[in-house]
Structures are given as structure tokens and as C-alpha cells.
Amino acid sequence: MKRIALLVVLLALVGSIAYGQTQVLSRNAVGYVKILGEKGKLTLGRSDFEAMDSAGGIQVSNMFGNQLPDNTTLYLWNRSAATYKSFSKTTRAGWGANGTTRVARGEGFWIRVPDTAASNAYPVYIMGEVPDRLTSPTTTVVGLGGINMLGFPYPIQDKWTNTAIAKSAPNNSTVYVWDQTNQAYISYSKSARGAWSAGALDLILYPGQGFWLSNTGTFDWVESKPYTWP
């Protein structure tokens, strides 16, 4: 799992930053997560940050740019339709019109690097604004039900059973994480009595790592910011 999400760096913007002739003073922090796209393989990632140009998700073209080779495919999950939306990067158009699609913080995604890629591995640096105490003291996803591709909405490493989603998921829920090496799912279930299976007690979610959750009924996921600064 550590190959999926290797590093998070937070940089305090305490000085002035010049964009052309404009100076901007910021109290915010920016950060990045490094994930790895591998030739002929799927990587299950997530977005950890807000867009630096708005309070919302990061545009695909800004998130991935030219870090991935042509014919790489991105898969996003449409919760309401319970189906994928997929599009690929091309030589002529890059991510094309779909490049303006925004990936929300805490949203999972797949990337698949083609078998024809020139290199075996492609580091991808996903950068954005770190959710802070004023804009994101909590993160809420309403009405989770069925199966959903998700991600922890803050850029930290934490044990699955410490998270609010693990605690509030209904009994008989199942979480699926992705084994990058073997290209297969590993699943852990919550019993009818509300206890997660033994393996889930050792499950760690890393920055940049997505997961699936399957549950009956619906519940609201409310996750509190798990760090003090920013």
C-alpha cells in the first residue's frame, strides 16, 4: 500500500507570493501527495486537497497535467447513476473537454496506464490547498448507500478503525482496498454486531489512497479534521 501514497508535504505560505505584478498574502497551506501510475496496471487514488483557484474540487487537467502518458484512462464514479465516467489523455488534446471535470476532495478515482507506455512507472504529484480549520473543520457526505468509491478527505495517514466512516458505517458493511502489486481487492467486513473483521484493525489508509465501501441502507458520513494546523 505504501507504493500508492508515498509522501505528503505541507508548505506554509507566510510571505508574499508574486503572480506577475500582483502580490497575494495567504494564511493557507498548500501540499502535495505522490501516487504511482504503473504500466498496464490500475491505481486506486483519491483527491486530498481543494483547488487553489476555488473552494471546490481540482480540475482533471490541473491534477494530472502531462504527468501521465498518452492513452492513460481516468475512471470517476457517478454516485447517483452507480456507474463509471471514463476518459483518456491524447497527444493532440490532452484531457480534452473533460479536463475541466473537477475531482472533489475525498473522491476516489482509478487511473490506468496503458500497456504501450514507454516507462514502467509514472510518479504523479497531486497538489492543492490543504483543508483548514475555517473552511473544512468537518467534511460531510450525505446519504451513502450501495457501493461507492471514496477517499479519506484529509491528507493524513490513519488507521481505518479510527475514522468516522468506519465507526458510523452500518453493520454488515464492507470496505475494499486495492492491492497494487497483485492488482486485486482486499476486503474487510463489519459484523452484524458492529465489529470489524480482525484484518481491518491493522488497515491503514495512506494519503492519496482510495477505497470502496458497500453498505445497505444509507448513512451520513461526517469526518472531523484530524490535525491542528492549518
C-alpha positions in Angstrom: 0.0 0.0 0.0 2.9 2.4 0.7 3.6 2.4 -3.1 0.2 4.1 -3.7 0.8 7.1 -1.5 4.3 7.9 -0.6 4.5 11.5 0.6 2.7 14.5 1.8 4.3 17.9 2.1 2.7 20.9 3.7 4.2 24.3 2.9 3.1 27.4 4.9 2.6 30.4 2.8 3.6 33.0 5.3 5.3 35.5 3.0 4.1 37.3 -0.1 3.7 35.4 -3.4 4.0 37.3 -6.7 1.9 36.5 -9.7 3.1 38.9 -12.3 2.6 42.3 -10.8 0.2 41.1 -8.2 1.1 40.2 -4.6 -1.0 37.8 -2.6 -0.7 37.3 1.2 -2.0 34.0 2.3 -2.7 32.3 5.6 -3.3 29.0 3.8 -1.1 26.0 3.2 -0.5 24.0 0.0 0.5 20.4 -0.1 1.1 17.5 -2.5 0.7 13.8 -2.5 2.7 11.5 -4.7 1.0 8.4 -6.2 2.3 6.0 -8.7 0.9 5.0 -12.1 2.3 1.8 -13.4 2.4 0.4 -16.9 -0.5 -1.8 -17.6 -1.9 -1.5 -14.1 -4.7 0.2 -12.2 -4.1 2.6 -9.3 -6.9 3.5 -6.9 -6.3 7.0 -5.8 -8.1 9.9 -4.1 -8.1 13.7 -4.0 -6.8 15.1 -0.7 -7.0 18.8 -1.4 -9.1 21.7 -2.5 -8.4 23.6 -5.7 -6.2 26.6 -5.3 -8.3 28.6 -7.7 -11.6 28.0 -5.9 -13.3 26.3 -3.0 -14.0 23.1 -4.7 -12.6 20.1 -6.5 -9.5 20.2 -8.6 -9.8 20.1 -12.4 -8.5 16.9 -14.0 -6.2 18.9 -16.3 -4.6 20.6 -13.3 -4.5 17.5 -11.2 -2.7 15.3 -13.7 -1.5 17.6 -16.5 1.2 15.8 -18.6 2.4 13.6 -15.8 0.8 10.5 -17.3 1.4 9.1 -20.8 -1.0 9.3 -23.7 -3.8 6.8 -23.7 -3.9 6.8 -19.8 -7.5 6.4 -18.8 -9.2 8.0 -15.8 -12.3 6.5 -14.2 -14.5 8.5 -11.9 -17.6 7.1 -10.1 -21.0 8.6 -10.6 -22.8 8.0 -7.3 -26.3 8.8 -8.4 -26.1 6.6 -11.5 -23.8 4.0 -9.9 -21.6 3.8 -12.9 -18.2 5.0 -14.2 -17.4 8.0 -16.2 -14.2 7.4 -18.1 -12.0 9.4 -20.4 -8.4 9.2 -21.8 -5.5 11.5 -22.4 -4.5 12.0 -26.0 -1.4 13.5 -27.8 -3.4 16.2 -29.6 -6.0 17.3 -27.0 -4.5 16.2 -23.6 -7.5 15.6 -21.4 -9.7 17.4 -23.8 -13.1 18.9 -22.8 -13.2 16.5 -19.9 -10.1 18.2 -18.4 -12.4 20.8 -16.8 -14.1 18.0 -14.8 -13.5 18.6 -11.1 -12.5 15.8 -8.7 -13.8 16.6 -5.2 -11.8 16.3 -2.1 -12.4 12.8 -0.7 -13.4 11.4 -4.1 -11.8 8.2 -5.3 -10.6 7.6 -8.8 -8.9 5.0 -10.9 -6.0 5.6 -13.3 -4.8 3.0 -15.8 -1.5 3.5 -17.6 -1.6 1.7 -20.9 0.4 -1.4 -21.8 2.1 0.6 -24.5 3.6 3.2 -22.2 7.3 3.9 -22.7 8.2 3.7 -19.0 7.2 1.2 -16.3 6.2 3.8 -13.7 5.0 7.4 -13.7 5.1 9.4 -10.4 2.0 11.7 -10.2 2.1 14.7 -7.9 -1.3 15.9 -6.9 -1.2 19.4 -5.4 -3.7 21.6 -3.8 -4.9 23.6 -0.8 -4.8 21.8 2.5 -8.3 21.7 4.1 -8.1 24.1 7.1 -9.9 24.8 10.4 -12.0 27.6 8.9 -13.2 26.1 5.6 -13.2 22.4 6.4 -13.4 21.7 10.2 -15.7 18.8 9.1 -16.4 17.1 5.8 -19.9 15.6 5.2 -21.1 13.1 2.6 -24.8 12.7 2.8 -26.8 9.6 2.0 -24.1 7.0 1.4 -25.7 3.8 0.3 -25.0 0.9 -2.0 -21.4 0.8 -3.3 -19.2 3.9 -3.6 -15.6 4.8 -4.5 -14.3 7.2 -1.8 -11.3 8.5 -0.1 -10.5 9.9 3.3 -11.0 13.7 2.9 -7.9 14.9 4.7 -4.2 14.4 3.7 -3.1 12.2 6.6 -2.3 8.6 7.3 -4.7 6.9 9.7 -6.0 3.6 10.8 -9.3 2.6 9.2 -10.9 1.9 12.5 -10.0 5.4 13.8 -12.1 7.1 11.1 -15.6 8.3 11.5 -16.7 6.4 8.4 -15.6 3.1 9.8 -17.4 3.8 13.1 -20.6 5.1 11.5 -20.9 2.7 8.6 -23.9 0.4 9.2 -23.4 -3.2 10.4 -22.7 -5.7 7.6 -20.8 -3.0 5.6 -17.7 -4.0 3.6 -14.6 -1.9 2.8 -12.5 -2.8 -0.2 -8.9 -1.6 -0.6 -6.7 -2.2 -3.6 -3.5 -4.4 -3.6 -1.4 -2.5 -6.2 1.1 -5.3 -6.6 -1.4 -8.2 -7.1 -4.0 -6.0 -8.8 -6.8 -7.4 -6.6 -9.1 -6.2 -3.9 -8.7 -6.9 -0.2 -11.9 -6.7 1.7 -12.9 -6.3 5.4 -16.4 -6.6 6.8 -18.3 -5.2 9.7 -20.3 -7.9 11.5 -24.0 -7.8 12.4 -22.9 -6.9 15.9 -20.8 -3.9 14.7 -17.3 -5.3 14.9 -14.8 -5.0 12.0 -13.0 -8.2 11.0 -9.6 -8.7 12.5 -7.6 -7.6 9.5 -9.4 -4.2 9.5 -7.8 -3.4 12.8 -4.4 -3.2 11.0 -5.7 -1.5 7.9 -4.0 1.9 7.4 -5.3 4.4 4.9 -2.5 6.4 3.3 -2.7 9.9 1.7 -3.7 9.5 -1.9 -5.3 6.1 -1.4 -8.9 5.5 -2.4 -11.2 2.7 -1.3 -14.7 1.3 -1.9 -17.5 1.0 0.7 -20.5 -1.2 0.3 -23.4 -0.9 2.7 -27.2 -1.4 2.9 -29.5 1.4 3.7 -28.0 4.9 3.9 -26.0 6.9 6.4 -24.3 10.4 6.6 -20.6 10.4 6.8 -19.3 13.3 8.9 -15.5 13.3 9.3 -13.8 15.9 11.6 -10.4 17.5 10.6 -7.8 15.2 12.3 -5.0 17.7 12.7 -4.5 21.1 14.4 -2.8 23.2 11.7 -3.9 24.7 9.4 
